[in-house]
């Protein structure tokens, strides 16, 4: 599934759709990094995220999956390594549960996923990432179903501005509206797609 939002292409796939591509799509550098991941779920998530981005790049930009390695960085978006990487390319990856997503765009943008099933868990910690105004505005004490969308949008916002979870923190990205998505910060724009099992959020800088 691919969403096209304001020039940002966002793909969403199940791990099971992506993993069969691993033998022919992963470079030596990527396989070397994966071999260091000893926790199987983490290894599968990392692999699926890279495959999602490679699939999107192949379908949207005609990039051969073996022409680039998608490597981790300490902070910020994944690093693309290769000689045939298109200019002005911005990418982002997210994965949760059995799902992986990636975005490709010509300007800074980010993606994040959150399972609808996480709503109850998020209701227990909403004071950590929602402002008092948001709790009232969205009636979150009675509408826990909105929390996955808010979490995904705020996570994507953190990525879009290359910030960290605790500095400045998710409350710094207050949301005024979910339909349409509108941030209190005027330099951010976003969208949130409610798929069957996950909320898929895209945020870009404007």
DABELKA-V677479 format. One record per residue. N is the residue number from 0. RES is the residue in one letter. PSI is psi in whole degrees, -180 to 180 (NA if undefined). Layout:
n=[N;N]
res=[RES;RES]
psi=[PSI;PSI]
This chain:
n=[0;1;2;3;4;5;6;7;8;9;10;11;12;13;14;15;16;17;18;19;20;21;22;23;24;25;26;27;28;29;30;31;32;33;34;35;36;37;38;39;40;41;42;43;44;45;46;47;48;49;50;51;52;53;54;55;56;57;58;59;60;61;62;63;64;65;66;67;68;69;70;71;72;73;74;75;76;77;78;79;80;81;82;83;84;85;86;87;88;89;90;91;92;93;94;95;96;97;98;99;100;101;102;103;104;105;106;107;108;109;110;111;112;113;114;115;116;117;118;119;120;121;122;123;124;125;126;127;128;129;130;131;132;133;134;135;136;137;138;139;140;141;142;143;144;145;146;147;148;149;150;151;152;153;154;155;156;157;158;159;160;161;162;163;164;165;166;167;168;169;170;171;172;173;174;175;176;177;178;179;180;181;182;183;184;185;186;187;188;189;190;191;192;193;194;195;196;197;198;199;200;201;202;203;204;205]
res=[X;X;X;X;X;X;X;X;X;X;X;X;X;X;X;X;X;X;X;X;X;X;X;X;X;X;X;X;X;X;X;X;X;X;X;X;X;X;X;X;X;X;X;X;X;X;X;X;X;X;X;X;X;X;X;X;X;X;X;X;X;X;X;X;X;X;X;X;X;X;X;X;X;X;X;X;X;X;X;X;X;X;X;X;X;X;X;X;X;X;X;X;X;X;X;X;X;X;X;X;X;X;X;X;X;X;X;X;X;X;X;X;X;X;X;X;X;X;X;X;X;X;X;X;X;X;X;X;X;X;X;X;X;X;X;X;X;X;X;X;X;X;X;X;X;X;X;X;X;X;X;X;X;X;X;X;X;X;X;X;X;X;X;X;X;X;X;X;X;X;X;X;X;X;X;X;X;X;X;X;X;X;X;X;X;X;X;X;X;X;X;X;X;X;X;X;X;X;X;X;X;X;X;X;X;X]
psi=[132;130;142;107;110;45;-3;122;125;123;147;125;155;152;-39;-26;-27;-38;-34;-18;-14;-47;-36;-5;-21;136;171;-40;-41;-42;-36;-41;-43;-36;-19;-10;107;-19;111;-46;-41;-41;-42;-41;-46;-46;-47;-39;-44;-40;-36;-45;-41;-39;-43;-42;-38;-44;-34;-27;0;26;129;128;-28;-2;-5;151;138;103;153;157;164;-34;151;-173;163;151;129;126;122;168;-9;38;126;146;158;45;125;133;160;151;145;150;145;137;-125;13;148;143;157;154;151;131;168;0;161;126;161;157;151;150;147;132;137;-30;-13;0;-44;-44;-44;-30;-26;-19;15;-25;-18;-25;-8;140;164;-37;-38;-39;-39;-46;-43;6;49;-20;-20;-9;61;-22;-17;-15;-40;-37;-45;-44;-49;-41;-41;-38;-44;-37;-43;-45;-41;-33;8;45;174;159;-42;2;94;-5;161;-25;-19;-14;67;139;128;-31;146;-19;91;164;131;124;154;-36;127;-10;8;143;148;169;151;124;127;96;178;-41;-17;156;127;116;139;133;136;156;141;NA]
